[in-house]
């Protein structure tokens, strides 16, 4: 075998083994992270197997659901939908100025831009349940606190997604309007809005779907909705009532998801 061929073969073999070693190291690190996480949360397969009879016993107590209890769920179910609708609506309105401030192709002032981005990042780090708990403590129990929590959550999420879409729009219409002497407001109205409106609508509907799910558990902290009777049923060990609430919630979420998907197809 020629010397050059042997050298090339050695290089190929060295690269092959280095790549393999890197993969082994990466997999070992990932495995160690999972092991460390499992130990931190006290994960135990033996404990899971040991508690399976208790778990299935609890499921047995939840079956069959208390169908008669469904009549009492109409009011909290409607309240849950109202919380999600109003929270999404107000959040989508408040999103508009925040989106413009957090897009670097619209806001040229870097201090304003970084302030808006930082504001979104700070508010997105706080879970909506924590917002609800704080508002319940400050304002009081009820759906109003839940609606405000959903509004804050909706505002920062829609603004985050829409501002990123806004930063990737085509500059052609903007340059054309600028060439004919269009001012900032006209550029936003005629060049930015038509491009960003489909994404804005899609993100708002997507967040509405999320808010339906979130609003079902806000009652666990006293912020209204169907979570209130769920918490009560669990505390009183009325598991058949709880299973009825879970079933109704599941049907509601599936129906809203389907309707939202169809509406998004029509609008976008």
N, C-alpha and C positions, 0 to 999 in steps of 0.2 A: 504493500500500500504506500503511495507517495507520502512524503512528509507533510505537504500542505493539507492533504486529505485527512491525515491523522490529527493535525492541529485543529482543523475545522470540527472534526468529530468530537474532540475533547472539549472545545468551546460549547458545542451544542449540548453535550452531556452535562457540562458545568451549569449552563443556563437552566437546563431541565431540572437538575437537582436543587438549584437555588429557588426556582419557582415552587417546587414541591415543598421545600423547607419553609418558605414564606406561608404557603397555605396551611401547613401543619401548625405553625406558630399562631397564625390568625385563628384557626379553629380551637387551639388550646386556650387562647385568651378569651374567646367567646364562651367556651365551656366553663372556664374559671369564673367569668362574670355571672353566668347562670347559677353556678354552685353557690357563689357568694350571695346572690339575691335570694336563693332558696333558703339558705341558712338564716338570712336576715328576717324573713317572714315566717320562719318556723315551718317550712313546707315538709310534710312527712307523708309518704305514700301509705305507710302502715296506718297512720292516724285516719287517713281518708277511708281506707278499707274498713277500719274499725267502726267509723261513724256512719257508714252507708246504711245500716238498718234503721238508725234514727232518722236519717234523711228520707228514706222511703216511707217510714212511718208518718212523717210530717206531710209528705205528698198524699198519703192515704187519707189524712184528716182533711185535706183540701178538696178531695173528690167525694161526691160531685159538688160543683159550685152551687151556691144558694141562688137559684134563678129568681126567686121572689125578691131578693135584695136589689136586683137590677133597677127596679123602679125608683129606688132611692138614690141612684147614681146619676140620674139625668141632670140634676142641678149642678153637682160638682164637675160633671163631664163638660157641660156647657161653659162653666167657669174656666175650665182648663183651656178650652178652645179660645175663649175671649182673651185670656192672658197671653196666649201665643200670638193671636192676631194683633192686638194692640201693641205688644212689646216689639213685634217685628215691624209694624207700621212706623212707630215713633223712632225705632232704631234706624230704619231705612231713610227717614227724613234727616235725622241728625248725622247720618253717614256722609251726606253730600258735601258739606263744607270741610269735614275732616279728610275725605278722600282727595279733594283738590289740594289741601295743604300738605298731604303726605305723598304727593306725586312730584318727583323732581323735574318733570318736563312742564309742569304748570307753575309750581312754586319755585322761583329762582333763589329766594332768600334761604340760604342754607340753615340759618338758625331756626327759622319757622319750620322748615322741612324736618330737621332733626327733632324739634320739639314735638311735632305732630306724630312722627314715627315712634318716638320714645313714649308718648302718651298712649298710643295704641298697644305697644308692647307691655307697658305696665298694667294696663287694664285687662289685657288678654291673659296675664299670668294668674289672675284671680278667678277661681271657679264660680260659676253662676250660683251654685248652692250657697257659697260663702257670701256672695252679694245679697242673696235672699235672707240669710241669717242676720246679716248686719242691718239690713233695711227693716226686718221684722223687729229687731231690738230698738231701732231708732224711730220707726214710724208706727209700728204696731202690727198685729196679726191681720191676715187677710190677703185677698187677691191683689190689692193695690201694690203692696210690697213686692209680690211676685212679678207683677207687670213691670215695675221699675227695674228689677233685677234682669229680666229678659231684655228690656230696652238697652241697658248698658252692654250686655253680652252681644246683642245683635249689632249695635253701633260699631263696636271695635272689630268684630269679625267681618262684617260686610265691608267696612272701610279698608281693612287689611287686604282682602281679596280684590276689591275694585281698584284700589290705588295701584296694585301691582299690574293689573290689566291696563290701567290708564297709562302707565309708564311704557307700555309696549305698543301703543297705537301708532298708526301711520302718520308721518309728519307732512305728507303731501298736502292735505287740506289746510293744515295750519300755515304752511309756507305760502299757499295760494292766498289765503285771507290776509296774511301779513303783507303780501306784495301789493294788494289793492287798498291797503291802509286800514284794515280791520283792527279794532281795539281788543283789549283782553277779554271783555265780556262777550263780544261777538265771536271771537275765536273759540271760546268755551261753548257757546250756544250752537254754532253752526259746524264746528269742526271736531270738537271733543265729544259732546253729548251723543250725536248719532253713532259714533264708533263705540262708545262705552255703554250705551243703554242696554243692549242685549246681555252683556256680561253682568251689569248691575241688576237687571231683572232676574237673571238666572241665580245669582248669588243670594238675592233676597228671598226667593222661593226656597232655595236650599236651606238657608238659615231658618226659615219658617218651619220646615220639616224637623229640623233639630229642636226648635223651640217647643214643638208639640211634645216631643219626648221629654225635654227638660221640665216643662210645665207640669207634667204628670207626677214628678217627684218633689216639686217645690213645697207641696203640702207637708212633707216630712219635717220641714223646719217651720211650719206654720204660715206659709205664704200662699195659701189658698189652693184651689184645684182638687183634683181627684186623689191627690196624695194624702189629704186630710183623713178621709174615711179609710184609706189603706192603712195609715199609721194607727188609727183607732182600732181597726179590726185586728191588726197584729198584736197590739198591746193587750187586747182583751181575749186573745187566743181564739178568735172567731175565724178560723182558717178558711171555712167555706165561703164566708163573705169576702175574705181577701182574695181567694182564687177567682171569684166573680169579678172583682175589681181588676185583677190582672188580665182576665179574658177580655173585658170591655176595653181596657186600655190598649191591648194588642190589636183589637179590631179597629179602634180609632186611629192608631198610628199607621196601620196598613192602608186604611181608607184615605188618610191625608197624604201619605206617600204617593199613592196611585193618582189622586186628583192633582197633586202638585206636579207630578211628572207630566201628565197630560197638558196641564196649563203651561208648563215650561216649553213643551213642544209647540204649542199654539203661538205663544208670545215670542219665543226666541228662534 
